[in-house]
Amino acid sequence: EAGVAQSPRYKIIEKRQSVAFWCNPISGHATLYWYQQILGQGPKLLIQFQNNGVVDDSQLPKDRFSAERLKGVDSTLKIQPAKLEDSAVYLCASSSLGTGAKDEQFFGPGTRLTVL
Amino acid sequence: QQQVKQSPQSLIVQKGGISIINCAYENTAFDYFPWYQQFPGKGPALLIAIRPDVSEKKEGRFTISFNKSAKQFSLHIMDSQPGDSATYFCAASMKSGTYKYIFGTGTRLKVLA
């Protein structure tokens, strides 16, 4: 089974520029997550989708971050405009959501963003 | 209440030794506690997980010990190997609601050959 795909793997931008990240979850996984992982810290949930609906975006800085999951499959996360403190690895994860073993979240390799 | 506190921040162990990483939580509604392993340049991958109805779970060299009354859980890596050198994250989630994970801050483990 193919894993979670993310692109690009690396991105360097100037502050105030815009950037977008793409994620394709494991086939059949209804739940998709975007995390921000700042160097030396654990991943922090930004937004969680169930199919194409948002179930939790409480920690998403909505003045600059947006995300969508059209058709309930792949997803994009956008930052506009970027700030220096947005430098981090952006991780996408997916799960089949449920009980027992289906609680597992499968992570992609991440996109490392550097804002100069 | 949503925090998961993890220690130590870094750990150096000799090959063949035991690595122990500890986590503590406050929210008693948490009912699923996974441990993730992350290698440089890779996303985290599930290592082992436990629910609060058992006090211990073992998979190969990896064991989770769970103390519900103390609200603490720990990962033990027996016979640690250089290939175990990675960053380890504990996490907690609730079966109700959104199932979202709250991650600890991570432990960077280095196993010396």
Interface residues (C-beta under 8 A of the other chain):
Chain A: V4 T31 Y33 G40 Q41 G42 P43 K44 L45 Q48 V55 D56 L91 A93 S95 L97 T99 D103 E104 Q105 F106 F107 G108 P109 G110
Chain B: V4 Q6 Y32 P34 Y36 G41 K42 G43 P44 A45 L46 A49 F89 A91 S93 K95 T98 Y99 K100 Y101 F103 G104 T105 G106
